[in-house]
Amino acid sequence: MLLIKRKSIFSISLSPSLLLAITLLFPLKLFGADQPVTQTEQPASPAMQQPASPEQSTPHAHQPPTPSEPSSDGLDFVDAPRAYMTEKIISFASYMDRFFGGNRHFQESNQSVFQLDLTRVAGYGDNHKFELSGKMNLRLPGTEGRLRLWLETDPEKDMYDDPTRDTHTQQNKATTTRGAALAARYSTEEEKGWRFSSDAGVKLPISHLNPFVRLKGEYSTPMGDWRMKASESVYWFSALGVGETTQLDFEKVLSSSMLFRSSSNATWLKNSLNFDLVQSFSVYHTLNDRSVLIYQTSAAWITNPSFQATDYVALVFFRHRLHQKWLFVELSPQLHFPRDKDYKASPALSMRLEALFDESK
């Protein structure tokens, strides 16, 4: 008797990012391939055996051939670094950026979220007041997360991806008057290491007609045990003029709880004909599921009217989850060596309370 196997087919809807992770973590297999059947029954007696018909003797004659494994293309050596980047570097770096709630995670988050920060700096750069800032990333329905409504304060400072950037008193000096901005942003899904986004909006109040446009492209690729991530932003603000920002990061996992990141940033503004350069070296250290540290040293330079250092900074950045997944506190003791103080040691302390309003509980 011909034994017919019935195979159940399941349809699972996966997001592109999850599908990519599964694809990288597990080798593809041929689903539905026939498996050898173990003969557990006794052979039939000769009296019961019947001569096989042509159709029975060639059961696969009318079935398409089983797909074979693709032949080697000589590039198998890239599979190992690709898997390492996925399992080690990207997952760890994404966890760090997600925990710190930095600009990297905020822009790439696939859910709607509103972030509210209350910051106070004491010591060098002290302005004797609390700074309230916020931003909203609202996913519009029916667009698969590609089109979003974006609301933020000080959009000119949104080009530098570093969770400690707002605590640097030298980098935190506003180039224009403070204000909020409303924009529509379109972004693509990451594909082969590439991601693009563009947005256009106006600074509030709308009656002053202060429009702006931003374009950004990112690319990441493994380099042995490292990951390189490069980003380029081109923008125009009615009050600031044309500018561009280039950032180059190199990341390496040091241990199961530590990540090293080197960030090189260059910002150019046409109106000032000047490059603002920042180089930082950071070690991200996970203490537990509620607390994370950053140890960082950085230096900042300008190129106009002459090439000169404006600040050297050494800091420790501590972020602690106070309650659930939406209330955080940050403390950052810092030691600055600024040019306006003749490079003398100038201590500072940054304190921040952050609340996230999203689907987290």
N, C-alpha and C positions, 0 to 999 in steps of 0.2 A: 504494500500500500504506500502511495506517495505521501510523504509527510509534508504538509504545507505549513510554513512558519508565518505567523502573523506578527508584524512589527508595528508597534505603536509609534506614532509620530507626534512629537510635542512641539508647539510653536511658542517660543519665548521672545518677548520684546525687550531688547537690551539697548541702553543708551550707547552712543558711539564711543564714549570714553571707557565704559565698562567692557564693551566688546573688544576694544583695542587692548585693554589690560589682559583680558582672558586670552586673546590671540598671542600676546607676547609671552605670557607666563606658561602656556601649555602648547606643545607642538600640535599642529593640525593632524587629525586622523581621518581616515576614510570611514564615514558613518554608513552603516547599512551593508558593509562587506560581509559576505557569508563566512561564518565561523565553522571550523571542523566540528562535526558531530561525533560524540563518543558513542560507540556501539555498545549498548548495555543489554540489548535483547539477544536471545539465542537465535542463530541462523535458522531460517525456515527449512523445512524438510524438502527433499528433492521433489516430492509429489506436489508440493505447493508452489514450486518455482515455475514461473512462466517465462517464455522467451521475451526478451526486451524488444519493444517496437523501436523503429528508428527515432520516433519522437522522444521515447524514454531513454534511449542510449545517449542522446545528446540533449540534455535538459536545458542547456544554455544556448542552443542554436539560434533561437529567435530573440535572445536577450542582448542588450548592448554590452560590450566588453567592460569588465571591471576596470575603472580608472587606475592607472599605474602611478607610482610616485614620480614626480618630475625629476628629470635628469639634473645632475649637478651643473650649475652655471659657473663654478669656480669662485663664487663669492660666499661660500659657507663660513668663512672665517669671520664675517661681520655679525653672525648670529649671536655669538657669545657676548661681545660688548653691547649689543642692542638689548639683550636680556638683562645684562648687569645694570644698564642705565635705567631700565624700567623697574626692576625689582628693588634696586638699592637707591640710586641717586634720586630719580624723579619722585618716587613714593616718599622718601624721607624729606626731600626739599619741599614737596607739596604739603606735607604734614606741618613742617615748620612755618611755612607761609600762611597756612590756614589757621594755625594756632595764634600767630601774631596778628592776624587780620590785616596784613599789610596790603599795599597797593597791588601786588601781584595777585594775591588771592581774591581781592575785592573785584578786580576787573574780570577775572576768569570764572568767578562764581556763577553757577548756573541757576541760582535761586534768587528771589527778590530779597533784598536786605537793606536796612537803614542803620547807619553807624553814627553814633553821637559821642564826641570826645570832649572832655574838660581837662585842659592842660595848664600847668603852672610851672614856671621856671624860676628857680631861686639861684642867686649868685651871679656869675657872669651872664650878661644878657637879660638880667631881670627887668621886666617891665612893670612889676608890682601889680599885676592883675591876672585873672584867669582868662584863658582863651577858649572860647566855645566854637567848635567846628563840627561839621557833619557831612555826610554824603549818602546818597541813596542810589541803589542799583535796582531798578524796577523792571522785571521781565514782562514784556508785553505778550498777551495770549495769542496763540495762532502763529507764532514766528519761530518756534522751536528754540527760543532763547537767543536768537541772532539779533533781534531788534529790541533795544532797551531804552527806557527813559532814565536819564542820568541827572541827578541833582547833587551839587557839591559846593563847598566853600573854597575859595582861592584856587580856581582851576589851573592857574599858571604853575602851581607847585606839584602838579599831578604827573610829571614826567619822570621823576626819579624814583625808581623802585627800591626802597630800602625801609624796613620797618622802623629804623631809628632816625630817619631823615628829619621828622618834625621835632625831634628833641635837640637837634644841633642848633644852637643859638645863632651861629654864623649863617648856616644854610636856611634858617627859619626867617631871615629878614625878608619882609615882603617887598617885591619889586613894584607892585602896584597897590592901590587901595584895596582893602579887604572887601569881599562881597561874595554873594552866592551866584551860581550859574545853573542854567537849565539847558540840557542838551539831549538830542536823540543819538543813540550810538548803535552802529551795526558792526557785528563781529562775526568772523568765520570760525568754524570748528578747526581744531588743530589737525593738520594733515601733512604727513611726512616731515614733521618737525616745524612746519610753518603755521603761523597764525597772523591774521590781519584784522584791524579794527579801524573804524572811522567814525567821527562824530562832529556834529555842528550844533551850535546853540548860541545863547546870548547870556550876558551877565545881567543880573537883576539890580535895580528895577529895569524892566523892559523899555520904559520910556526913554532911557538914555541911549538905547540902541548901541550896545557894545557887543557885536557878534564875534564869534571865534570858530575856527575849524581846526580839527586835529586828525592826522593820519598816523597809524603806527603799524609796523611790521616786526614780527619776532621769528627767530629761528633757533632751534636747539639741536645738538647732535652729540653723540658720545665721542670721547677721545681717550680710549683706553679706560682707565679707572676714573676718568674725569667726565664731566659734562660741560660743554660750552653753550652758553645762551647769549645771543646777540639781539639787540632791539634797536630800532631806528624810529624816531618820532619827528614828524614835520608838522608845524602848526603856525597859525596866524591869529593874533589877538589884536583887536582894533586899538587898544591902548598900549600894547606891548610891541607890536610889529611882528615880522616874520622871524621864526627861530627853528632850531632843530636840536634834538637831544639824541646822543648815541650812548648806549650802555653795553658793556661786555662783561659777562660773568663767567667765572670758572668755579665749579663745585666738585667736591670730593667727600665721600663718606669716610670719616676717620674711625668710627666705631659704631656700635649699635645705638648710641645715644648722642653722637657728635657729628656735625657737618661743618666743613670748611667752605667758605665762599669768598672769592676775590671779585670785587666790583670796580670797574673803571667807567667813569661817567664824564661826558663832555657835553656842555650846553652852549650853543652859540645864538646870539641875538643880533640881528642886523642893525637895530637902532644904536646899540652900544659898540658894535664891531669888536666884541670881546668873547673869549671862551672862558666859561667857568668849568674848571676841572676838579674832579673829586676822585680820589683813590682810597678804597677801604678794604681792610682784611678782617673777616669776621669768623668766629667759631660759635656755632649754635649748639647749645648743650641742653638736652632734655633731662630735667631732674626727676620728674614724675608726670603723671597725667594732668597735673594742675599747674605746674611751674616750669618755665623755660628761661634760660639765660642766653645772652649774647655778649661775648667778649669782642670788642672791636677797637681797632686803631684806624685812623683816617687822616687824610691831608687834603687841603683845598688850595687851589691856585687860581689866579686870573692872568690873562695874557695882555690886557690893555689897561693902562698905558704902557706897562712893561710886564714881563713875566715875573711873578712874585707869589710867594706863599701868603695866604690870608689867614689860615688857621690849621693847627695840628690838634687832633683830638684823640684822647684815650678814654674809653667808657666801658661800663658794665650796664647792660640793659636787662632788667628783671621784669617778667610778665607773669602774673598769677591770676588764675581763674577763681574769682571770688564766689560765684554762684552759678550753678548749672553750666550752660554753654554760651551765656550771653552777657555776663558782667565780669569785667576784667579790671585789674589795677596794674599800673606800670611805674617802676622806679628806675631812674637812670642817673647814678653819680658819674660825673664827667670831669675831666681835667683838660682845659683848653690852653693853647699857646697861641693867642691871636696876634696878628700884626698890629692892630690898633692898641695893643697893650705891650708893644715892643717884644712880643713873643715870651712874655712872662707868664708863669703858671697862673691860671685863673680857674678856680673850681666852680662847678655849677651842679645843680640837682634838678632834674626834670621829674615831675609827678603828673600822672594822668589817670583819669577814670574813664573807662570806655563801656558803652552799652550797645549791644547788637539787638536789633529788632528784626527777627526773621522767623523761619519755621522751627528753629532750635528751641528746646525747652530747658 
